[in-house]
């Protein structure tokens, strides 16, 4: 009855998908809040090396048809989606143009990780047509762009289910 993933082999067996890599457990200070920005803090660390391994796995998995969109998701809050997305964006930006989109319209964390002002417009603003896309994109010193989540809408799931969102992703 145990359907959890415990080993790399479990990923292939249960999900029928290759394991791109694994990040080491990081012991954070008790007062740490938000995503861990390890790749930005120490490019030589074991954590950064693990991120580079994931980047390599991702790039190699798309040799014949390069990936243009990568989604980072999980089943539960607090599992490290934003940490993976941010650190992978930094690693990929060393090779190509990257746009990191914070699609968590319920509990966004990307804007806070980069200390954007709380009213910074983003994805939800573009989808609600209250702001132009160009006004919502933020340049990061690490060499990539971010489209933060923007205002937290009353209907996040519906916003991401619209044809407007699909057209935006296709455009980007």
Backbone as ProteinMPNN parsed JSONL, in Angstrom:
{"seq_chain_A": "XXXXXXXXXXXXXXXXXXXXXXXXXXXXXXXXXXXXXXXXXXXXXXXXXXXXXXXXXXXXXXXXXXXXXXXXXXXXXXXXXXXXXXXXXXXXXXXXXXXXXXXXXXXXXXXXXXXXXXXXXXXXXXXXXXXXXXXXXXXXXXXXXXXXXXXXXXXXXXXXXXXXXXXXXXXX", "coords_chain_A": {"N_chain_A": [[0.8, -1.199, 0.0], [2.162, 1.127, 0.162], [2.878, 3.864, -1.662], [4.846, 5.742, -1.985], [7.763, 7.617, -3.064], [10.967, 6.535, -2.737], [13.469, 5.821, -3.633], [15.747, 6.345, -6.418], [15.091, 4.476, -8.368], [12.411, 4.028, -7.862], [11.188, 6.253, -8.985], [11.384, 5.866, -11.761], [10.063, 3.381, -11.944], [7.468, 3.79, -10.73], [6.516, 6.259, -11.697], [7.1, 6.186, -14.313], [9.023, 7.755, -15.515], [12.155, 9.373, -16.187], [14.654, 9.967, -13.672], [15.902, 13.094, -13.127], [17.698, 14.127, -11.374], [18.799, 14.666, -7.976], [18.365, 16.696, -5.129], [20.433, 17.578, -2.388], [19.571, 17.285, 1.098], [19.099, 20.242, 2.9], [20.207, 21.963, 5.678], [18.615, 24.474, 7.179], [18.701, 27.725, 8.763], [16.767, 28.41, 11.692], [15.254, 30.746, 11.455], [14.978, 31.087, 8.755], [13.126, 31.907, 5.897], [11.16, 31.181, 3.072], [12.252, 30.387, -0.344], [15.312, 28.518, -0.797], [18.306, 29.885, -1.807], [20.646, 28.642, -2.805], [22.319, 28.187, -5.09], [22.909, 30.711, -5.953], [24.272, 31.659, -3.768], [26.566, 30.059, -3.316], [28.349, 28.852, -5.7], [30.024, 26.689, -5.865], [29.226, 24.733, -4.131], [27.963, 21.55, -2.857], [25.232, 21.453, -3.189], [24.868, 23.222, -5.356], [26.235, 21.811, -7.316], [24.554, 19.593, -7.536], [22.297, 20.858, -8.593], [23.344, 21.623, -11.065], [23.657, 19.075, -12.139], [20.986, 18.306, -12.431], [20.227, 20.242, -14.283], [21.838, 19.423, -16.449], [20.756, 16.867, -16.909], [18.19, 17.607, -17.69], [18.696, 19.12, -20.019], [19.948, 17.156, -21.61], [17.86, 15.362, -21.867], [16.341, 16.502, -23.763], [17.66, 16.524, -26.219], [17.113, 15.981, -28.975], [14.795, 17.364, -29.399], [14.701, 20.249, -28.083], [13.719, 21.367, -24.823], [11.366, 23.876, -24.249], [9.724, 24.741, -22.33], [9.574, 24.2, -18.894], [8.111, 22.673, -16.187], [7.841, 22.946, -12.724], [6.679, 21.108, -10.138], [4.757, 19.774, -7.364], [3.15, 17.619, -4.951], [2.499, 18.606, -2.461], [2.506, 21.506, -0.261], [5.501, 23.347, 0.532], [7.504, 21.614, -0.32], [9.642, 22.378, -1.841], [9.417, 23.482, -4.407], [9.697, 26.16, -5.368], [12.326, 26.642, -4.614], [13.702, 24.753, -6.217], [12.909, 25.677, -8.776], [13.931, 28.344, -8.884], [16.739, 27.981, -8.469], [17.339, 26.238, -10.581], [16.682, 27.907, -12.716], [18.704, 29.834, -12.47], [20.951, 28.244, -13.02], [20.366, 27.353, -15.646], [20.34, 29.793, -16.942], [22.97, 30.335, -17.328], [23.513, 29.187, -19.672], [21.545, 29.774, -21.57], [18.767, 31.906, -22.627], [16.434, 32.711, -20.103], [13.227, 32.665, -18.63], [11.644, 32.918, -15.687], [8.645, 31.969, -14.4], [6.363, 32.682, -11.926], [3.95, 30.696, -11.126], [2.411, 30.12, -8.981], [-0.333, 31.086, -7.795], [-1.665, 31.13, -5.454], [-0.055, 31.0, -3.111], [2.37, 32.739, -3.623], [5.97, 32.907, -3.951], [8.244, 33.662, -5.237], [8.647, 36.416, -5.863], [9.11, 37.517, -3.319], [11.46, 36.179, -2.677], [13.314, 37.467, -4.239], [13.157, 39.949, -3.221], [11.286, 41.782, -4.298], [9.136, 44.631, -4.399], [6.044, 44.495, -2.529], [3.77, 45.079, -4.044], [4.379, 44.453, -6.638], [3.571, 44.019, -9.979], [2.45, 41.143, -11.877], [2.066, 37.869, -13.259], [-0.732, 37.34, -12.74], [-1.734, 39.91, -13.067], [-1.198, 40.401, -15.753], [-2.808, 38.434, -16.917], [-5.303, 39.309, -16.046], [-5.432, 41.54, -17.474], [-4.738, 44.041, -16.507], [-2.246, 45.072, -16.567], [0.506, 45.483, -18.847], [2.517, 42.92, -20.323], [5.27, 43.573, -20.584], [5.594, 45.443, -18.564], [5.607, 43.917, -16.332], [7.705, 42.158, -16.253], [10.733, 41.306, -14.662], [14.159, 41.985, -14.371], [16.852, 39.983, -13.352], [19.891, 40.022, -11.54], [21.385, 37.72, -11.829], [21.16, 36.99, -14.42], [18.762, 36.336, -15.732], [15.202, 36.584, -16.448], [12.24, 37.397, -14.581], [8.844, 36.657, -14.166], [6.826, 37.588, -11.872], [4.235, 36.343, -9.626], [2.301, 38.289, -9.138], [-0.644, 40.12, -8.08], [-2.575, 38.352, -5.66], [-5.131, 36.492, -6.85], [-8.749, 36.059, -6.586], [-9.575, 33.801, -7.814], [-7.516, 31.693, -8.567], [-7.071, 29.142, -9.858], [-8.866, 29.189, -11.988], [-7.83, 31.302, -13.475], [-5.445, 30.247, -14.463], [-6.429, 28.374, -16.135], [-7.385, 29.523, -18.379], [-7.743, 30.449, -21.878], [-6.284, 32.661, -22.392], [-4.048, 32.454, -20.695], [-2.82, 30.19, -21.838], [-2.248, 31.218, -24.393], [-0.459, 33.225, -23.649], [1.727, 31.747, -22.602], [2.426, 30.339, -24.92], [3.158, 32.519, -26.535], [5.353, 33.5, -25.082]], "CA_chain_A": [[0.0, 0.0, 0.0], [3.048, 2.289, 0.183], [3.139, 4.32, -3.018], [5.765, 6.874, -1.927], [9.024, 7.489, -3.784], [12.078, 6.505, -1.775], [14.729, 5.597, -4.337], [15.695, 6.759, -7.826], [14.401, 3.443, -9.14], [10.971, 4.227, -7.667], [10.723, 7.283, -9.923], [11.206, 5.215, -13.055], [9.071, 2.312, -11.836], [6.123, 4.241, -10.376], [6.094, 7.402, -12.499], [7.466, 5.925, -15.716], [9.769, 8.94, -15.945], [13.541, 9.326, -15.713], [15.052, 10.882, -12.597], [16.883, 14.043, -13.649], [18.68, 14.39, -10.34], [18.259, 14.8, -6.612], [19.028, 17.738, -4.349], [20.711, 17.159, -1.017], [18.826, 17.959, 2.167], [19.82, 21.415, 3.382], [19.815, 22.383, 7.017], [18.466, 25.929, 7.173], [18.544, 28.366, 10.06], [15.369, 28.414, 12.153], [14.552, 31.945, 11.019], [14.937, 31.143, 7.295], [11.793, 31.871, 5.305], [11.162, 31.252, 1.62], [13.119, 29.472, -1.088], [16.747, 28.498, -0.541], [18.991, 30.38, -2.995], [21.979, 28.075, -2.683], [23.13, 28.331, -6.295], [23.371, 32.098, -5.977], [25.124, 31.909, -2.612], [27.834, 29.347, -3.4], [28.302, 28.082, -6.939], [30.885, 25.521, -5.734], [28.703, 23.825, -3.109], [27.355, 20.291, -3.277], [23.89, 21.791, -3.646], [24.995, 23.786, -6.702], [26.612, 20.703, -8.208], [23.334, 18.806, -7.762], [21.462, 21.65, -9.51], [23.954, 21.482, -12.395], [23.331, 17.719, -12.615], [19.589, 18.352, -12.895], [20.259, 21.02, -15.53], [22.395, 18.563, -17.489], [19.749, 15.843, -17.213], [17.095, 18.258, -18.413], [19.19, 19.453, -21.362], [20.176, 15.914, -22.355], [16.583, 14.7, -22.148], [15.722, 17.178, -24.895], [18.664, 16.73, -27.261], [16.534, 15.979, -30.317], [13.768, 18.41, -29.408], [14.969, 20.976, -26.836], [12.586, 21.81, -24.018], [11.185, 25.32, -24.172], [8.969, 24.971, -21.1], [9.774, 23.215, -17.838], [7.216, 22.918, -15.061], [8.269, 22.367, -11.454], [5.466, 20.936, -9.348], [4.754, 18.708, -6.366], [1.809, 17.376, -4.437], [2.273, 19.262, -1.174], [3.241, 22.752, -0.033], [6.739, 23.262, 1.297], [8.392, 20.546, -0.785], [10.816, 22.933, -2.503], [9.174, 23.841, -5.808], [10.31, 27.453, -5.664], [13.776, 26.451, -4.486], [14.159, 24.074, -7.436], [12.679, 26.546, -9.934], [14.87, 29.471, -8.875], [18.114, 27.516, -8.648], [17.442, 25.713, -11.94], [16.69, 29.076, -13.601], [20.056, 30.412, -12.408], [21.862, 27.332, -13.723], [20.055, 27.383, -17.079], [20.674, 31.119, -17.467], [24.382, 30.327, -17.702], [23.604, 28.586, -20.998], [20.545, 30.275, -22.508], [17.811, 32.869, -22.077], [15.491, 32.067, -19.191], [12.175, 33.43, -17.981], [11.054, 32.173, -14.576], [7.281, 32.434, -14.154], [5.776, 32.202, -10.677], [2.565, 30.313, -11.389], [1.712, 29.828, -7.727], [-1.174, 32.254, -7.564], [-2.256, 31.045, -4.111], [0.978, 31.389, -2.15], [3.586, 33.015, -4.393], [7.159, 33.148, -3.128], [9.38, 34.088, -6.061], [8.858, 37.861, -5.697], [9.724, 37.741, -2.007], [12.833, 35.649, -2.705], [14.164, 38.476, -4.861], [12.863, 41.212, -2.526], [10.488, 42.723, -5.084], [8.099, 45.274, -3.574], [4.851, 43.648, -2.397], [2.76, 45.394, -5.059], [4.945, 44.227, -7.965], [2.626, 43.317, -10.85], [2.987, 39.93, -12.467], [1.251, 36.986, -14.088], [-2.174, 37.565, -12.558], [-2.055, 41.217, -13.632], [-1.207, 40.241, -17.208], [-4.0, 37.653, -17.267], [-6.482, 40.148, -15.79], [-5.27, 42.644, -18.421], [-4.561, 45.326, -15.829], [-0.882, 45.509, -16.876], [1.138, 44.887, -20.015], [3.564, 41.953, -19.995], [6.563, 44.253, -20.468], [5.626, 46.15, -17.287], [5.628, 42.939, -15.242], [8.95, 41.39, -16.289], [11.789, 41.82, -13.795], [15.49, 41.454, -14.678], [17.602, 39.52, -12.18], [21.336, 40.151, -11.742], [21.954, 36.417, -12.172], [21.125, 36.81, -15.865], [17.491, 35.867, -16.28], [14.043, 37.424, -16.167], [11.203, 36.801, -13.734], [7.477, 37.139, -14.194], [6.292, 37.185, -10.569], [2.818, 35.957, -9.628], [1.437, 39.47, -9.122], [-1.627, 40.121, -7.005], [-3.212, 37.053, -5.436], [-6.516, 36.633, -7.287], [-9.769, 35.268, -5.892], [-9.814, 32.574, -8.579], [-6.245, 31.343, -9.211], [-7.165, 27.993, -10.757], [-9.563, 29.611, -13.195], [-6.934, 32.158, -14.263], [-4.464, 29.413, -15.149], [-7.157, 27.495, -17.053], [-7.924, 30.317, -19.478], [-7.014, 30.459, -23.143], [-5.35, 33.788, -22.302], [-2.809, 31.919, -20.129], [-2.23, 29.325, -22.848], [-1.683, 32.102, -25.425], [0.702, 33.894, -23.064], [2.83, 30.789, -22.556], [2.827, 30.113, -26.306], [3.859, 33.735, -26.961], [6.659, 33.576, -24.406]], "C_chain_A": [[0.844, 1.265, 0.0], [3.364, 2.709, -1.252], [4.072, 5.533, -3.047], [7.042, 6.568, -2.7], [10.17, 7.575, -2.788], [13.441, 6.368, -2.447], [14.614, 6.12, -5.768], [14.95, 5.746, -8.707], [12.884, 3.58, -9.02], [10.402, 5.243, -8.657], [10.433, 6.638, -11.275], [10.078, 4.183, -13.01], [7.648, 2.839, -11.637], [5.614, 5.38, -11.243], [6.338, 7.206, -13.991], [8.161, 7.141, -16.32], [11.198, 8.839, -15.424], [13.772, 10.318, -14.578], [16.137, 11.795, -13.151], [17.98, 14.344, -12.646], [17.992, 14.507, -8.996], [19.064, 15.882, -5.895], [19.282, 17.237, -2.943], [19.826, 17.905, -0.022], [19.7, 19.091, 2.707], [19.298, 21.766, 4.763], [19.81, 23.908, 7.038], [18.357, 26.46, 8.59], [17.069, 28.423, 10.414], [14.583, 29.614, 11.641], [14.471, 32.08, 9.498], [13.506, 30.994, 6.793], [11.952, 31.944, 3.795], [12.133, 30.288, 0.977], [14.585, 29.617, -0.709], [17.458, 28.868, -1.838], [20.44, 29.911, -3.031], [22.869, 28.268, -3.883], [23.678, 29.747, -6.407], [24.388, 32.375, -4.871], [26.496, 31.257, -2.717], [27.802, 28.399, -4.592], [29.156, 26.806, -6.874], [30.358, 24.475, -4.744], [28.169, 22.522, -3.706], [25.949, 20.512, -3.8], [23.934, 22.311, -5.081], [25.378, 22.715, -7.712], [25.407, 19.826, -8.522], [22.387, 19.538, -8.716], [22.018, 21.549, -10.925], [23.677, 20.106, -12.972], [21.9, 17.655, -13.141], [19.51, 19.121, -14.211], [20.766, 20.152, -16.684], [21.403, 17.479, -17.893], [18.605, 16.406, -18.03], [17.512, 18.569, -19.852], [19.367, 18.182, -22.194], [18.876, 15.196, -22.689], [15.868, 15.346, -23.326], [16.697, 17.424, -26.034], [18.052, 16.845, -28.653], [15.444, 17.025, -30.486], [13.894, 19.17, -28.088], [13.69, 21.451, -26.143], [12.541, 23.333, -24.016], [10.471, 25.685, -22.882], [9.274, 23.835, -20.134], [8.884, 23.611, -16.679], [7.782, 22.226, -13.835], [7.026, 22.307, -10.568], [5.672, 19.854, -8.298], [3.34, 18.581, -5.821], [1.49, 18.144, -3.169], [3.017, 20.59, -1.083], [4.526, 22.489, 0.738], [7.696, 22.175, 0.856], [9.577, 21.053, -1.593], [10.632, 23.308, -3.961], [9.867, 25.149, -6.177], [11.82, 27.38, -5.574], [14.333, 25.815, -5.749], [14.042, 25.013, -8.634], [13.697, 27.682, -10.002], [16.29, 29.003, -9.172], [18.33, 26.927, -10.041], [17.457, 26.861, -12.951], [18.078, 29.714, -13.627], [21.028, 29.551, -13.208], [21.623, 27.358, -15.236], [20.43, 28.716, -17.713], [22.151, 31.235, -17.826], [24.568, 29.806, -19.122], [22.682, 29.243, -22.031], [19.651, 31.3, -21.832], [16.766, 32.14, -21.26], [14.482, 33.093, -18.68], [11.563, 32.521, -16.932], [9.686, 32.777, -14.286], [6.796, 31.834, -12.844], [4.295, 31.953, -10.935], [1.801, 29.931, -10.144], [0.91, 31.066, -7.357], [-1.898, 32.191, -6.229], [-1.276, 31.541, -3.059], [2.292, 31.647, -2.891], [4.776, 33.291, -3.479], [8.339, 33.68, -3.926], [9.673, 35.578, -5.866], [9.55, 38.163, -4.373], [11.171, 37.263, -1.98], [13.806, 36.658, -3.297], [13.895, 39.876, -4.315], [12.19, 42.246, -3.419], [9.5, 43.388, -4.135], [6.805, 44.456, -3.598], [3.799, 43.907, -3.468], [3.274, 45.17, -6.487], [3.955, 43.451, -8.831], [3.285, 42.103, -11.492], [1.966, 39.176, -13.297], [-0.239, 37.261, -13.957], [-2.61, 38.904, -13.141], [-2.117, 41.164, -15.163], [-2.474, 39.5, -17.63], [-5.281, 38.445, -17.056], [-6.49, 41.379, -16.698], [-5.222, 44.022, -17.742], [-3.171, 45.903, -16.08], [-0.41, 44.825, -18.151], [2.255, 43.946, -19.554], [4.9, 42.648, -19.737], [6.718, 44.985, -19.132], [5.77, 45.21, -16.097], [6.925, 42.135, -15.185], [10.023, 42.087, -15.459], [13.116, 41.174, -14.18], [16.211, 41.128, -13.372], [19.098, 39.596, -12.5], [21.985, 38.841, -12.167], [21.792, 36.09, -13.654], [19.846, 36.232, -16.442], [16.383, 36.825, -15.886], [13.037, 36.649, -15.328], [9.872, 37.465, -14.036], [6.87, 36.685, -12.876], [4.799, 36.876, -10.676], [1.902, 37.169, -9.714], [0.462, 39.395, -7.961], [-2.242, 38.735, -6.87], [-4.689, 37.198, -5.795], [-7.471, 35.766, -6.47], [-9.951, 33.901, -6.548], [-8.551, 32.082, -9.294], [-6.347, 30.188, -10.206], [-7.823, 28.379, -12.074], [-8.66, 30.459, -14.091], [-5.942, 31.328, -15.065], [-5.115, 28.462, -16.15], [-7.657, 28.236, -18.29], [-7.108, 30.15, -20.753], [-6.012, 31.61, -23.155], [-4.011, 33.309, -21.729], [-2.095, 31.047, -21.16], [-1.568, 30.16, -23.953], [-0.449, 32.818, -24.915], [1.912, 32.969, -23.051], [3.338, 30.499, -23.975], [3.619, 31.303, -26.833], [5.269, 33.794, -26.354], [7.601, 32.491, -24.907]], "O_chain_A": [[0.308, 2.363, -0.145], [4.046, 1.983, -1.975], [4.088, 6.273, -4.03], [7.362, 5.408, -2.958], [10.32, 8.573, -2.083], [14.457, 6.764, -1.874], [13.507, 6.316, -6.271], [14.269, 6.119, -9.663], [12.155, 3.282, -9.966], [9.267, 5.105, -9.112], [9.368, 6.843, -11.857], [9.246, 4.118, -13.915], [6.722, 2.381, -12.306], [4.415, 5.469, -11.504], [5.841, 7.968, -14.82], [7.925, 7.506, -17.472], [11.433, 8.286, -14.35], [13.153, 11.382, -14.536], [17.18, 11.318, -13.597], [19.072, 14.769, -13.023], [16.766, 14.452, -8.896], [20.284, 15.968, -6.038], [18.442, 16.548, -2.365], [19.39, 19.026, -0.283], [20.895, 18.908, 2.938], [18.09, 21.854, 4.98], [20.855, 24.549, 6.929], [17.969, 25.737, 9.507], [16.217, 28.479, 9.528], [13.377, 29.514, 11.418], [13.953, 33.078, 8.998], [12.775, 30.09, 7.198], [12.792, 32.692, 3.295], [12.761, 29.474, 1.653], [15.041, 30.701, -0.347], [17.236, 28.228, -2.865], [21.351, 30.707, -3.263], [24.069, 28.494, -3.724], [24.786, 29.952, -6.901], [25.261, 33.229, -5.025], [27.487, 31.827, -2.263], [27.291, 27.283, -4.5], [29.026, 25.935, -7.736], [30.993, 23.439, -4.548], [27.954, 22.42, -4.914], [25.517, 19.844, -4.74], [23.136, 21.896, -5.922], [24.89, 22.72, -8.842], [25.255, 19.364, -9.653], [21.745, 18.906, -9.555], [21.257, 21.406, -11.882], [23.479, 19.978, -14.18], [21.634, 17.028, -14.167], [18.816, 18.707, -15.14], [20.183, 20.153, -17.768], [21.229, 17.202, -19.08], [18.11, 15.759, -18.952], [16.76, 18.307, -20.79], [18.974, 18.146, -23.359], [18.802, 14.492, -23.696], [14.892, 14.794, -23.835], [16.579, 18.423, -26.744], [18.439, 17.721, -29.427], [15.204, 17.511, -31.591], [13.277, 18.795, -27.091], [12.728, 21.874, -26.783], [13.558, 23.994, -23.806], [10.596, 26.808, -22.394], [9.236, 22.661, -20.503], [8.904, 24.761, -16.239], [8.16, 21.056, -13.895], [6.402, 23.33, -10.286], [6.65, 19.109, -8.347], [2.448, 19.346, -6.188], [0.318, 18.317, -2.835], [4.036, 20.782, -1.746], [4.622, 21.527, 1.501], [8.623, 21.843, 1.596], [10.432, 20.264, -1.994], [11.619, 23.438, -4.685], [10.551, 25.222, -7.198], [12.52, 27.996, -6.378], [15.331, 26.288, -6.292], [14.98, 25.128, -9.423], [14.26, 27.95, -11.063], [16.966, 29.569, -10.032], [19.402, 27.101, -10.621], [18.178, 26.789, -13.947], [18.569, 30.09, -14.691], [21.833, 30.07, -13.981], [22.575, 27.383, -16.015], [20.797, 28.766, -18.887], [22.538, 32.147, -18.558], [25.638, 29.957, -19.711], [22.995, 29.268, -23.221], [19.755, 31.539, -20.629], [16.269, 31.087, -21.661], [14.831, 34.225, -18.347], [11.023, 31.465, -17.261], [9.582, 33.961, -13.965], [6.814, 30.616, -12.671], [3.491, 32.884, -10.958], [0.664, 29.467, -10.231], [1.41, 31.974, -6.692], [-2.664, 33.096, -5.899], [-1.609, 32.385, -2.227], [3.225, 30.85, -2.79], [4.624, 33.832, -2.384], [9.335, 34.105, -3.342], [10.834, 35.961, -5.718], [10.473, 38.976, -4.32], [12.015, 37.878, -1.328], [14.974, 36.706, -2.912], [14.353, 40.868, -4.882], [12.477, 43.439, -3.321], [9.07, 42.768, -3.162], [6.512, 43.795, -4.594], [3.005, 43.014, -3.766], [2.664, 45.649, -7.443], [3.544, 42.35, -8.466], [4.507, 42.039, -11.634], [1.111, 39.772, -13.952], [-0.934, 37.399, -14.963], [-3.723, 39.028, -13.651], [-2.972, 41.795, -15.784], [-3.137, 39.893, -18.59], [-6.245, 38.274, -17.804], [-7.441, 42.16, -16.689], [-5.615, 45.031, -18.329], [-2.938, 47.087, -15.836], [-0.863, 43.732, -18.492], [2.862, 44.167, -18.507], [5.582, 42.333, -18.762], [7.83, 45.132, -18.626], [6.026, 45.656, -14.979], [7.212, 41.498, -14.171], [10.197, 43.303, -15.542], [13.196, 39.952, -14.302], [16.177, 41.903, -12.416], [19.515, 39.269, -13.612], [23.038, 38.857, -12.805], [22.233, 35.033, -14.105], [19.861, 35.688, -17.546], [16.587, 37.751, -15.101], [12.988, 35.42, -15.358], [9.787, 38.688, -14.148], [6.444, 35.536, -12.753], [4.181, 37.127, -11.71], [0.827, 37.083, -10.308], [0.705, 38.695, -6.978], [-2.409, 38.027, -7.863], [-5.421, 37.933, -5.133], [-7.049, 34.856, -5.756], [-10.424, 32.958, -5.913], [-8.524, 32.059, -10.524], [-5.765, 30.256, -11.288], [-7.391, 27.948, -13.143], [-8.714, 30.35, -15.316], [-5.631, 31.658, -16.209], [-4.417, 27.815, -16.931], [-8.289, 27.632, -19.157], [-5.94, 29.763, -20.716], [-4.999, 31.542, -23.852], [-2.954, 33.71, -22.216], [-0.881, 31.165, -21.331], [-0.463, 29.846, -24.395], [0.511, 33.003, -25.663], [3.005, 33.372, -23.448], [4.546, 30.423, -24.198], [4.636, 31.124, -27.502], [6.242, 34.101, -27.042], [8.741, 32.404, -24.451]]}, "name": "protein", "num_of_chains": 1, "seq": "XXXXXXXXXXXXXXXXXXXXXXXXXXXXXXXXXXXXXXXXXXXXXXXXXXXXXXXXXXXXXXXXXXXXXXXXXXXXXXXXXXXXXXXXXXXXXXXXXXXXXXXXXXXXXXXXXXXXXXXXXXXXXXXXXXXXXXXXXXXXXXXXXXXXXXXXXXXXXXXXXXXXXXXXXXXX"}
